[in-house]
């Protein structure tokens, strides 16, 4: 009986250690997401992130093999968060499909204002910064865009089925056009610190569906 009790204690201690390590890793990713979204990958030092989380300087490599691996984890975290956001907005049956996309625009405008136009889109930011110099990031970021693009295409196909959109419309091409233009509008909004570029793009995009 004593042996079983000792084994249970050891197993419990191991589980607590694993859980603590996972919790610290998750916090590093969350804080890294915030900082990288504002400052970019190159301008963000590991020490800055560790200091924010109050983790010892030498501990980073207990959680990530390299800064590049950390960047990949941050991108995956942000992509999952944003996919959940798109699912929430674009599958909201309380609104018609095109209104759901308009609601996404309005929520994005409010988010940029909330952070004083300093954050924008992490995937778009890193795509501009790293897409031409790091193939691993380039493929990862493009795949994220393709996932988001398909979510918009699905919403547009539903709009098409409800006669909000012409039966001849190419929903895949329209979804690709949306993200290409939207990311450019996000960049411009950061530069001018105004939602006007987002409003202009949205107005032109939705005008495509007016009869």
N, C-alpha and C positions, 0 to 999 in steps of 0.2 A: 504493500500500500504506500509506504514511504517513497519507494522508487517511482511509482506512478505520480505521486504528488510533486516530486522533484522534476519529473519530465514535463508536467503541466506548467509548472512555474517557468521552466526554461523556454517552453514553447510560447507562453504568454509574453515573456520578455522579448523574444525574437519578433513576435508579431507587432509589439509596441514599437520596436526599433524600426521595422519595415514601414509601419504606418507613419511614424515621425519623419522618416526620410521622404516618403511620398508626399506628405503634407508640405514639407519644406520645398520640395521640387515644384509642387503646384504653385506655391507662393512665388517662387522665383520666376516661373513662367508668366504668372499674372502681372507681376511688377515689370518684368521684361517687356511684356506686350504694351503696357502703358508708356514706358520710356522709349522703346523702339518706334512706336507710332508717332511720337513727337520729334525724336532726334535722329532716327535712322539707325542702321546697323553699324556703319563705320564710326559714327560719332558717339556711339554708346560703349562705354567701357564696362567690363565685367565688375570691376571694383565698385562702380556706381550702383549697380544693381544689388550687389552683396551688402553694401552699406545701407541701402534703403530697407533691406529685409533683416538687417542685423545678423548676417551670417558671416563667420570668420573668413578672412581672405583666402585661405588655402583650401576651403571646403568646396569650391565650385566644381572641381573635377570628380567629386564624389557623386555628383548628380548628373553631370553631362560630360561626354568624352572630349568635347571641344566647344568653342564659341559657335562654330558652324552647326553643330548638333543642337546647341541651345536655340539658335535661330530657327532651325527646322521645327523644334518643339513649339516655339512661339507662333510660327506661321500656322501650324496644325491647330493650336489652341484658338487662335483668332478665326481661322476658317470655320471651325466647328461652332463657335459662338455666332458668327455672322450667318451661317447656314440655318441655325435655329431661329435667328431673327427673321430671315427671309421666309422660312416655313410659317412662322407665326403670322406674318403680314400677308403673304401671297396665297395662303390657303384659308384665310378668314372668310367663312361663308356668309358672314353678316353683311359683306359688301360684294358688289359686282367685281369681276376680275380686274378691269382697268382701274377701278377705284382703289383696289388693293395696291396696285403699283403706285398710284398717286399717294397713297398713305405712306408707302415706303419713302417716297421723296420727301414728304413733310416731316417724317421722323428723322431722316438724315439731316435735314436743314436744322431742326431743333438740336440735334446732337452736335453739329459743328458749332453752332452758337454757344452751346453749353460749355464747350472746351475752348472758346475764344479762337476758333479756326486754326488751332495748333495741331490737331491730330489727323483728321482726314481718314484715309483708308490705308491700313498697314500693308495690305497686299499690293495695292497700287504704288505706295511709296517705295516698298522694297523692289518691286518690279522695275521701277525707274533706276533705282540705285544699284541693284545687283544683277538684273536680268542679262546684261551684256557681258558680265565678268565671271559669273558662276553658273555653270550649267545645271548643277543640282537644284539651286534655288529657282532657276529659270523654269525648269520642268515642274517643280512643285507649285510655283505661283501660277503658271498657266493652267495647271490642272484645277486649281482652286477656282479660277475664273470660269473654266468650263462647267464646273459643278453649279456655280451661281447662275451662269448663263442658261443652263437647262431648267433651272427653277423658274426663271422669267419666261422661258419658252413655254413651259407647261401652263403658266398663268395665261399667257397669250392664246394658247390653243383653247383654253376654257372660254376665254373671251370670244374666240372665233365660233365656238359651239353655241354661244348665246347671242350670236349676231351682233356683237359689239365690234367685231372686226371682220373685214372682208374674207370670204372663203378662199380668195386667191392670195391672201397675204402669206408670206413665208415667215412663220413664227420663229424659226431658228435664226434666220438672218436678222430679223428685227431684234431678237434677244441679244445677238452678238453686237449689233449696232448700239443697243442701249448701253451695254457695259463699256464699249469703247468710248462713247460720248460721255457717259456718266463719270468715268474715271478722269477724263480730261476736265470736266466741270468741277470735280472735287479739287483737283490741283489748282485750277484758276480761283476757286473760292478761297482756298488757303492763301493764295498770293494777294488777293484784294480784300480779304477778310470781310466777305459779304456773301450772302446766299444768292445774290443776283445771278451768277453763272449757273447755279443749279436750277433756278427758276426759268432761265432762258432755255436751257437744254430741255427741261421737262416740257415746257410749252411747245417747243418745236417737235419733240418726240410725239406727244399726244395729238398734235395737229395732224399727224399722218393718218389718224383714224377718223377724222371728222369728214362727214359726207359733204 
